[in-house]
Amino acid sequence: MTSSTTTPIPDDQRVSATRSLLLQLCAGAVLGLVVLYGVAFAESPIAHNAAHDVRHVTVKPCH
C-alpha cells in the first residue's frame, strides 16, 4: 500500500484563484445582461422575435 500526501496550497495562490473565479463570474453576468438587454430592446424584429419565441417555448411569461 502506498500513502498519498497532499501539499497545502499557499494562501497567495488561493486568493488569486478566488479572485480569478469571481472575476469570471462577474464578467459572465455582465455579458449575459448586455445580451439580454440588447435582445429585449432590439430594433431588429428578427432578434426580438427569436427571443420572444424562446420564452414561449420554455413556458415562461413574457407579457
TAMOGI-V971238 format. One record per pair of residues at least 24 apart in sequence whose ideal C-beta (glycine too) atoms are under 10 Angstrom apart, sorted by sequence separation. I is the first residue (numbers start at 1). GAP is how many residues later the second one is. D is the distance in Angstrom with one decimal. If there is no record, write none. Layout:
i->{I;I}
gap->{GAP;GAP}
d->{D;D}
This chain:
none
